Amino acid sequence: MTDIDQLTASALDDATALITRPSVTPDDGGCQAWLEQRLAPLGFHRQRVDCAGITNSIFIRPGERAGTLAFAGHTDVVPTGPVEQWRHHPYSAAVVDGVLFGRGAQDMKGAIACWIAAVASLVAEQAALPTLQMAITSDEEGESTDGTIRMVEWMEAKGALPDAALVGEPSSLHRVGDTIRRGRRGVVQGTINFLGRQGHSAYPQDADNAIHRAAPVLAKIAALDWGEPEAGFPATSCQITNLRAGTGAINVIPGSCQAVIDLRYNPANSYNAIVRALQACCDGVAVEMAVEHVAQAFVTADGPFLSLITQAIADTVAIDTNPDTGGGTSDGRFLAAAGVPVIELGLTNSTIHQINEQVAVAELGQLAAIYRAVIAQFRA
């Protein structure tokens, strides 16, 4: 077998073992216990950082040379949806015509398997490696309140933050390595409750229609100019995603109206400035506003780590990668907030969260080869 064939076979075996363990968020489904057994012969020990029913594990392999490189990922998956609509059972890990089917194949049990395959091949060669960490949670697809953030807190307390981190989220679009995420926009979410007075629609003089109060304010919010985005980032976007009002009766003027807002911002905007802009739109209107800074924007600057990733992709799969900042958010934000350079690099993302989630088996070998090159060449 060639090196790529060996990497592919190894990654496929481990991806199969993980996919066949159902682990709908926040359940780990025994995946991390299996990882503990799989990684022990490779020199890893498991540090449990469980919190509030969430399974968190930092698998640590002391290095033979300087530097610490982390891989961050998750074993939890989203629900399957109607099982009868799947071509193959979502937890069967069926391989048909060179394609692996199963929940988590792309997002992101496949990437975990690729990382293990890369490490295993280097250990088999007795290569001198940096200290390696695998930070794995079962709380990425859920609330993300007691997962990776708790492991980062543990690392900070122990003085064990890595020098850099790869996140195995499915970043690629059409080919493995064609897109990486060097940063992400931040997330601000909240509700605005518009306060009126309920009454009969035939007697509007005795009521105060909360929807009428809300409409001009929401129009102002939708029309806000957030300015020029920071270079390399998509523009800030603000979406009104839910609107709730009324009693259900056609002849009752609503006394309250609640709007839900989801705002994705680039680093040219700050959380405080965003809140001030929303408040200004509500001036003169009776409202109750609750806003939460769900995720902070981050970016990994040009430097050795980004260059290492882009060169490893070019050397391994002959692609000039796109260092992107689009999409939603990821657990990489918790590492970035602690000052760790973060790059997201994973499989293609064409079927994530969908019925018949799948990945080409060949992709597993390609990603494992890229990971192998990154580990082998990493220097702090």
Secondary structure, 3 states (H helix, E strand, C coil): CCHHHHHHHHHHHHHHHHHCCCCECCCCCCHHHHHHHHHHHHCCEEEECCECCECEEEEEECCCCCCEEEEEEECCECCCCCHHHCCCCCCCCCEECCEEECCCCCCCHHHHHHHHHHHHHHHHCCCCCCEEEEEEECCCCCCCCCCHHHHHHHHHHHCCCCCEEEECCCCECCCCCCEEECEECEEEEEEEEEECECEECCCHHHCECHHHHHHHHHHHHHCCCCCCCCCCCCCCEEEEEEEEECCCCCCEECCEEEEEEEEEECCCCCHHHHHHHHHHHCCCCCEEEEEEEEECCEECCCCHHHHHHHHHHHHHHCCCCEEECCCCCCCHHHHHHCCCCEEECCCECCCCCCCCCEEEHHHHHHHHHHHHHHHHHCCC
